[in-house]
Amino acid sequence: MALDARNLAHRLAAAVAVAMALLAVAGCGAEVAGGAAVVGGLQAQQAAQARRQQAQVADGLKAAQDAGLARAASAAD
């Protein structure tokens, strides 16, 4: 009978160890997922900023082109 009790205790200890390991791994997965969400949010902000900068550069180039055309038209007169 004592042998069965020891066997049961070992199995119980092993089950508890496995459960703790699974909880630790699950916790790491949640942390990684949270980190990925933060990185994704930052990348979305950076992409929006890049689009705004691109629009500003395009507007500046258009204004410079228009000014050059106006000077050329003025010089032709």
MARRO-608124 format. One record per residue: residue number from 1; x negated, y, z of N, C-alpha, C, O in turn; residue in one letter. Coordinates in nm, 4 decimals, decimal comma, m for minus. Layout:
N
{rec NUM {X Y Z} {X Y Z} {X Y Z} {X Y Z} "A"} ...
END
This chain:
77
{rec 1 {m0,0810 m0,1194 0,0000} {0,0000 0,0000 0,0000} {m0,0854 0,1259 0,0000} {m0,0515 0,2252 m0,0644} "M"} {rec 2 {m0,1969 0,1211 0,0730} {m0,2847 0,2370 0,0794} {m0,3444 0,2671 m0,0575} {m0,3652 0,3831 m0,0930} "A"} {rec 3 {m0,3716 0,1628 m0,1332} {m0,4263 0,1808 m0,2674} {m0,3268 0,2540 m0,3570} {m0,3668 0,3406 m0,4348} "L"} {rec 4 {m0,2002 0,2214 m0,3479} {m0,0978 0,2883 m0,4268} {m0,0866 0,4355 m0,3875} {m0,0654 0,5213 m0,4733} "D"} {rec 5 {m0,1007 0,4647 m0,2592} {m0,0927 0,6034 m0,2131} {m0,2103 0,6842 m0,2665} {m0,1934 0,7998 m0,3052} "A"} {rec 6 {m0,3303 0,6241 m0,2689} {m0,4473 0,6937 m0,3231} {m0,4314 0,7146 m0,4732} {m0,4631 0,8216 m0,5251} "R"} {rec 7 {m0,3827 0,6134 m0,5420} {m0,3610 0,6237 m0,6852} {m0,2602 0,7349 m0,7164} {m0,2790 0,8128 m0,8098} "N"} {rec 8 {m0,1553 0,7407 m0,6381} {m0,0544 0,8445 m0,6550} {m0,1135 0,9820 m0,6275} {m0,0841 1,0781 m0,6986} "L"} {rec 9 {m0,1969 0,9914 m0,5243} {m0,2598 1,1191 m0,4903} {m0,3527 1,1651 m0,6024} {m0,3564 1,2836 m0,6354} "A"} {rec 10 {m0,4270 1,0724 m0,6604} {m0,5160 1,1070 m0,7717} {m0,4366 1,1516 m0,8936} {m0,4721 1,2489 m0,9602} "H"} {rec 11 {m0,3308 1,0807 m0,9214} {m0,2473 1,1186 m1,0370} {m0,1824 1,2547 m1,0155} {m0,1733 1,3360 m1,1075} "R"} {rec 12 {m0,1376 1,2782 m0,8929} {m0,0765 1,4069 m0,8612} {m0,1786 1,5193 m0,8737} {m0,1486 1,6255 m0,9283} "L"} {rec 13 {m0,2988 1,4956 m0,8231} {m0,4048 1,5969 m0,8332} {m0,4392 1,6241 m0,9794} {m0,4600 1,7392 m1,0178} "A"} {rec 14 {m0,4452 1,5194 m1,0604} {m0,4743 1,5367 m1,2029} {m0,3628 1,6150 m1,2716} {m0,3894 1,7013 m1,3553} "A"} {rec 15 {m0,2384 1,5849 m1,2363} {m0,1255 1,6562 m1,2969} {m0,1277 1,8035 m1,2587} {m0,0995 1,8903 m1,3413} "A"} {rec 16 {m0,1613 1,8311 m1,1330} {m0,1697 1,9705 m1,0883} {m0,2830 2,0421 m1,1614} {m0,2670 2,1569 m1,2028} "V"} {rec 17 {m0,3966 1,9757 m1,1776} {m0,5093 2,0359 m1,2489} {m0,4729 2,0661 m1,3937} {m0,5072 2,1723 m1,4456} "A"} {rec 18 {m0,4041 1,9739 m1,4586} {m0,3616 1,9963 m1,5973} {m0,2625 2,1118 m1,6048} {m0,2716 2,1955 m1,6945} "V"} {rec 19 {m0,1691 2,1168 m1,5122} {m0,0712 2,2255 m1,5106} {m0,1391 2,3601 m1,4901} {m0,1023 2,4586 m1,5542} "A"} {rec 20 {m0,2378 2,3652 m1,4015} {m0,3101 2,4913 m1,3780} {m0,3888 2,5322 m1,5020} {m0,3949 2,6503 m1,5361} "M"} {rec 21 {m0,4491 2,4344 m1,5693} {m0,5235 2,4646 m1,6913} {m0,4297 2,5181 m1,7994} {m0,4633 2,6130 m1,8702} "A"} {rec 22 {m0,3131 2,4572 m1,8113} {m0,2161 2,5044 m1,9110} {m0,1695 2,6464 m1,8806} {m0,1552 2,7287 m1,9710} "L"} {rec 23 {m0,1462 2,6741 m1,7532} {m0,1054 2,8101 m1,7154} {m0,2162 2,9110 m1,7449} {m0,1886 3,0222 m1,7900} "L"} {rec 24 {m0,3410 2,8727 m1,7197} {m0,4530 2,9627 m1,7482} {m0,4643 2,9904 m1,8973} {m0,4860 3,1043 m1,9385} "A"} {rec 25 {m0,4496 2,8859 m1,9778} {m0,4571 2,9032 m2,1229} {m0,3401 2,9874 m2,1723} {m0,3575 3,0729 m2,2592} "V"} {rec 26 {m0,2227 2,9641 m2,1183} {m0,1057 3,0428 m2,1585} {m0,1259 3,1890 m2,1219} {m0,0870 3,2780 m2,1977} "A"} {rec 27 {m0,1859 3,2145 m2,0070} {m0,2138 3,3522 m1,9669} {m0,3106 3,4196 m2,0618} {m0,2942 3,5369 m2,0954} "G"} {rec 28 {m0,4113 3,3459 m2,1051} {m0,5069 3,4013 m2,2013} {m0,4377 3,4319 m2,3337} {m0,4656 3,5335 m2,3974} "C"} {rec 29 {m0,3475 3,3436 m2,3742} {m0,2751 3,3662 m2,4986} {m0,1904 3,4920 m2,4924} {m0,1828 3,5674 m2,5895} "G"} {rec 30 {m0,1268 3,5147 m2,3781} {m0,0457 3,6351 m2,3623} {m0,1331 3,7590 m2,3649} {m0,0950 3,8616 m2,4213} "A"} {rec 31 {m0,2504 3,7495 m2,3038} {m0,3423 3,8644 m2,3031} {m0,3915 3,8937 m2,4445} {m0,4000 4,0097 m2,4848} "E"} {rec 32 {m0,4235 3,7901 m2,5187} {m0,4686 3,8078 m2,6570} {m0,3571 3,8672 m2,7415} {m0,3815 3,9564 m2,8227} "V"} {rec 33 {m0,2362 3,8189 m2,7233} {m0,1230 3,8720 m2,7999} {m0,1000 4,0190 m2,7663} {m0,0718 4,0997 m2,8549} "A"} {rec 34 {m0,1121 4,0534 m2,6384} {m0,0973 4,1935 m2,5987} {m0,2056 4,2799 m2,6599} {m0,1788 4,3910 m2,7058} "G"} {rec 35 {m0,3273 4,2294 m2,6605} {m0,4382 4,3032 m2,7221} {m0,4171 4,3212 m2,8706} {m0,4473 4,4269 m2,9262} "G"} {rec 36 {m0,3653 4,2180 m2,9351} {m0,3390 4,2277 m3,0793} {m0,2310 4,3313 m3,1078} {m0,2385 4,4028 m3,2077} "A"} {rec 37 {m0,1320 4,3398 m3,0220} {m0,0261 4,4393 m3,0407} {m0,0827 4,5804 m3,0271} {m0,0448 4,6701 m3,1025} "A"} {rec 38 {m0,1720 4,6001 m2,9326} {m0,2344 4,7319 m2,9145} {m0,3177 4,7670 m3,0366} {m0,3106 4,8791 m3,0870} "V"} {rec 39 {m0,3967 4,6716 m3,0843} {m0,4805 4,6960 m3,2020} {m0,3927 4,7254 m3,3231} {m0,4233 4,8149 m3,4018} "V"} {rec 40 {m0,2840 4,6506 m3,3384} {m0,1929 4,6752 m3,4505} {m0,1335 4,8153 m3,4455} {m0,1200 4,8812 m3,5486} "G"} {rec 41 {m0,0982 4,8605 m3,3259} {m0,0449 4,9961 m3,3100} {m0,1483 5,1014 m3,3456} {m0,1164 5,2010 m3,4106} "G"} {rec 42 {m0,2721 5,0795 m3,3031} {m0,3795 5,1749 m3,3347} {m0,4057 5,1783 m3,4847} {m0,4284 5,2850 m3,5417} "L"} {rec 43 {m0,4027 5,0618 m3,5485} {m0,4244 5,0586 m3,6932} {m0,3131 5,1300 m3,7679} {m0,3386 5,1944 m3,8696} "Q"} {rec 44 {m0,1912 5,1198 m3,7196} {m0,0790 5,1899 m3,7833} {m0,0982 5,3408 m3,7697} {m0,0722 5,4157 m3,8639} "A"} {rec 45 {m0,1435 5,3850 m3,6533} {m0,1691 5,5281 m3,6335} {m0,2814 5,5758 m3,7250} {m0,2722 5,6835 m3,7839} "Q"} {rec 46 {m0,3873 5,4960 m3,7371} {m0,4989 5,5330 m3,8244} {m0,4554 5,5381 m3,9702} {m0,4996 5,6252 m4,0451} "Q"} {rec 47 {m0,3697 5,4458 m4,0107} {m0,3214 5,4458 m4,1486} {m0,2369 5,5696 m4,1763} {m0,2475 5,6299 m4,2831} "A"} {rec 48 {m0,1533 5,6072 m4,0804} {m0,0706 5,7271 m4,0972} {m0,1590 5,8519 m4,1062} {m0,1338 5,9411 m4,1872} "A"} {rec 49 {m0,2618 5,8571 m4,0227} {m0,3543 5,9713 m4,0265} {m0,4280 5,9751 m4,1607} {m0,4469 6,0825 m4,2177} "Q"} {rec 50 {m0,4693 5,8600 m4,2107} {m0,5382 5,8541 m4,3396} {m0,4470 5,9019 m4,4527} {m0,4921 5,9710 m4,5441} "A"} {rec 51 {m0,3180 5,8650 m4,4464} {m0,2237 5,9118 m4,5493} {m0,2073 6,0636 m4,5435} {m0,1994 6,1296 m4,6472} "R"} {rec 52 {m0,2021 6,1191 m4,4210} {m0,1909 6,2651 m4,4084} {m0,3148 6,3343 m4,4647} {m0,3037 6,4349 m4,5348} "R"} {rec 53 {m0,4322 6,2804 m4,4341} {m0,5558 6,3385 m4,4858} {m0,5617 6,3275 m4,6378} {m0,6069 6,4197 m4,7057} "Q"} {rec 54 {m0,5165 6,2157 m4,6902} {m0,5146 6,1975 m4,8351} {m0,4233 6,3012 m4,8998} {m0,4580 6,3576 m5,0036} "Q"} {rec 55 {m0,3083 6,3266 m4,8405} {m0,2152 6,4259 m4,8940} {m0,2769 6,5657 m4,8881} {m0,2605 6,6450 m4,9809} "A"} {rec 56 {m0,3474 6,5957 m4,7798} {m0,4123 6,7273 m4,7674} {m0,5196 6,7448 m4,8746} {m0,5300 6,8515 m4,9351} "Q"} {rec 57 {m0,5993 6,6404 m4,8983} {m0,7034 6,6478 m5,0010} {m0,6401 6,6649 m5,1383} {m0,6867 6,7462 m5,2182} "V"} {rec 58 {m0,5347 6,5895 m5,1664} {m0,4671 6,6018 m5,2960} {m0,4096 6,7415 m5,3139} {m0,4175 6,7983 m5,4228} "A"} {rec 59 {m0,3517 6,7976 m5,2075} {m0,2985 6,9339 m5,2154} {m0,4106 7,0343 m5,2412} {m0,3945 7,1274 m5,3201} "D"} {rec 60 {m0,5241 7,0148 m5,1742} {m0,6382 7,1045 m5,1949} {m0,6917 7,0962 m5,3370} {m0,7247 7,1983 m5,3972} "G"} {rec 61 {m0,7003 6,9753 m5,3907} {m0,7472 6,9601 m5,5286} {m0,6496 7,0229 m5,6270} {m0,6914 7,0859 m5,7242} "L"} {rec 62 {m0,5224 7,0067 m5,6031} {m0,4208 7,0679 m5,6908} {m0,4308 7,2198 m5,6868} {m0,4233 7,2860 m5,7904} "K"} {rec 63 {m0,4478 7,2745 m5,5668} {m0,4612 7,4203 m5,5542} {m0,5868 7,4696 m5,6254} {m0,5834 7,5733 m5,6917} "A"} {rec 64 {m0,6966 7,3972 m5,6125} {m0,8201 7,4363 m5,6805} {m0,8044 7,4276 m5,8318} {m0,8533 7,5135 m5,9052} "A"} {rec 65 {m0,7358 7,3236 m5,8777} {m0,7119 7,3091 m6,0215} {m0,6247 7,4231 m6,0725} {m0,6532 7,4810 m6,1773} "Q"} {rec 66 {m0,5199 7,4552 m5,9997} {m0,4311 7,5650 m6,0405} {m0,5072 7,6972 m6,0430} {m0,4888 7,7772 m6,1347} "D"} {rec 67 {m0,5924 7,7210 m5,9434} {m0,6701 7,8452 m5,9400} {m0,7663 7,8514 m6,0573} {m0,7843 7,9575 m6,1170} "A"} {rec 68 {m0,8285 7,7389 m6,0910} {m0,9202 7,7349 m6,2059} {m0,8472 7,7618 m6,3359} {m0,8967 7,8342 m6,4223} "G"} {rec 69 {m0,7287 7,7031 m6,3494} {m0,6491 7,7283 m6,4706} {m0,6074 7,8742 m6,4795} {m0,6077 7,9327 m6,5878} "L"} {rec 70 {m0,5713 7,9336 m6,3649} {m0,5314 8,0743 m6,3643} {m0,6487 8,1639 m6,4027} {m0,6313 8,2603 m6,4772} "A"} {rec 71 {m0,7685 8,1325 m6,3521} {m0,8871 8,2122 m6,3886} {m0,9175 8,1967 m6,5383} {m0,9518 8,2935 m6,6060} "R"} {rec 72 {m0,9045 8,0756 m6,5874} {m0,9314 8,0533 m6,7314} {m0,8297 8,1292 m6,8158} {m0,8663 8,1878 m6,9177} "A"} {rec 73 {m0,7047 8,1294 m6,7764} {m0,6017 8,2020 m6,8509} {m0,6265 8,3519 m6,8430} {m0,6064 8,4237 m6,9410} "A"} {rec 74 {m0,6699 8,3991 m6,7273} {m0,6972 8,5402 m6,7086} {m0,8172 8,5838 m6,7930} {m0,8173 8,6925 m6,8508} "S"} {rec 75 {m0,9183 8,4986 m6,7994} {m1,0376 8,5297 m6,8776} {m1,0072 8,5285 m7,0269} {m1,0719 8,6004 m7,1031} "A"} {rec 76 {m0,9108 8,4490 m7,0698} {m0,8762 8,4409 m7,2104} {m0,8000 8,5627 m7,2560} {m0,7976 8,5936 m7,3751} "A"} {rec 77 {m0,7365 8,6336 m7,1613} {m0,6578 8,7517 m7,1996} {m0,7417 8,8682 m7,2335} {m0,6893 8,9742 m7,2675} "D"} 
END
